[in-house]
Amino acid sequence: MRSRRIASLIIPVSLVTALAAGVVPAQAAAKPAVTRNSPCSKGSTGNLQVQREDNGMLSIDFGVDMVTHTPSVNWTYRVMDNRSVVMKGTTSTIADGSFSVTRAIAPLTGTNHIVATARNTTTGETCRIRIVG
């Protein structure tokens, strides 16, 4: 009798604790990220990662790792979703010769065609990566 009473208290407390800690069923978790690496025109490597977040937004991370690992090199970049520009600008590589830009966007209706391009303003090297999903 006493063990039933304890069990009737422990189960609800465990459930409340799990919910308060943010435990969610596996099917409610975000989809795994889609990542593509691609060689650039002069040997550097471009990287594009797209992931749908729990809030429905698309997280886009685009970057380049220069083959020469040179810091302070300027690159222009542009990321498009279904031919609409979602981020663009100029950035510089950090000490290891890479740069990365990240943005969360509201996904457009239908299939998202993400295309990211970058151009080294000194050498003219270009990178282009595409993810459809």
C-alpha positions in Angstrom: 0.0 0.0 0.0 2.8 2.4 1.0 4.7 1.6 -2.2 1.7 2.5 -4.4 1.4 5.8 -2.6 5.1 6.6 -3.2 4.9 5.5 -6.9 1.8 7.7 -7.3 3.9 10.7 -6.1 7.1 9.9 -7.9 5.7 9.4 -11.4 4.0 12.9 -11.6 7.0 14.6 -10.1 9.3 12.9 -12.6 7.0 14.0 -15.5 6.9 17.6 -14.3 10.7 17.6 -13.9 11.2 16.3 -17.4 8.9 18.8 -18.9 10.5 21.7 -17.0 13.9 20.6 -18.2 12.8 20.9 -21.8 12.8 17.2 -22.7 10.9 16.8 -26.0 10.0 13.7 -28.0 12.5 12.7 -30.6 10.1 13.4 -33.5 9.8 17.0 -32.3 13.5 17.7 -32.6 15.0 19.7 -35.4 16.0 17.9 -38.6 19.7 17.2 -39.0 21.8 19.9 -40.8 22.5 19.5 -44.5 26.2 20.4 -45.1 28.0 20.7 -48.4 31.7 21.4 -49.0 33.0 22.4 -52.4 36.4 23.4 -53.8 36.7 27.0 -54.9 38.4 28.1 -58.1 41.9 28.4 -56.7 42.0 25.6 -54.1 40.2 27.1 -51.1 37.2 25.2 -49.6 33.7 26.6 -49.4 31.2 25.3 -46.8 27.4 25.7 -46.6 25.3 24.4 -43.8 21.5 24.7 -43.7 19.3 23.5 -40.8 15.7 24.0 -39.8 15.5 25.2 -36.2 12.9 24.2 -33.7 11.1 27.5 -34.2 10.8 26.8 -38.0 13.5 29.2 -39.1 16.3 28.2 -41.5 19.7 28.6 -40.0 22.3 29.3 -42.8 26.0 29.2 -42.2 28.4 29.9 -45.1 32.1 30.2 -45.0 35.4 29.7 -46.8 38.7 28.2 -45.6 41.5 29.6 -47.7 44.1 27.2 -48.9 46.9 29.7 -47.9 45.5 30.3 -44.4 46.0 34.1 -44.8 44.4 36.5 -42.2 42.7 39.8 -43.1 41.8 38.9 -46.7 38.6 40.5 -47.9 35.8 38.4 -49.5 32.4 39.5 -50.8 29.6 37.0 -50.3 26.0 36.6 -51.3 23.5 34.0 -50.1 20.2 33.5 -52.0 17.0 31.5 -51.2 14.9 30.8 -54.3 16.7 33.7 -56.2 16.0 36.2 -53.4 19.1 37.6 -51.6 18.9 36.8 -47.9 22.4 38.0 -46.9 25.3 39.7 -48.6 28.3 41.8 -47.6 32.1 41.9 -47.3 34.0 40.2 -44.6 37.6 39.4 -43.8 39.3 36.2 -42.9 40.4 35.6 -39.3 43.8 34.4 -38.1 43.4 30.9 -39.6 42.5 32.2 -43.0 38.8 31.5 -42.9 35.5 33.4 -42.6 32.0 32.3 -41.7 28.7 34.2 -41.8 25.5 33.0 -40.2 21.9 34.1 -40.4 18.5 32.7 -39.5 15.7 33.3 -42.1 12.0 32.5 -42.5 11.8 29.8 -45.1 9.9 30.5 -48.2 6.9 28.4 -49.3 7.9 25.2 -51.1 11.4 23.9 -51.6 14.3 26.1 -50.6 17.1 26.5 -53.1 20.0 28.0 -51.2 22.9 29.2 -53.3 26.0 30.8 -51.7 28.8 32.6 -53.5 31.9 34.3 -52.4 34.8 36.1 -54.2 38.2 37.0 -52.9 38.6 40.7 -53.7 42.4 40.4 -54.1 42.9 37.2 -56.1 39.4 36.9 -57.8 39.0 33.4 -56.4 35.4 32.4 -56.4 33.3 29.8 -54.5 29.8 28.6 -55.2 27.7 26.0 -53.3 24.1 25.0 -53.6 21.7 23.1 -51.3 18.2 22.1 -52.3 15.9 21.1 -49.5 
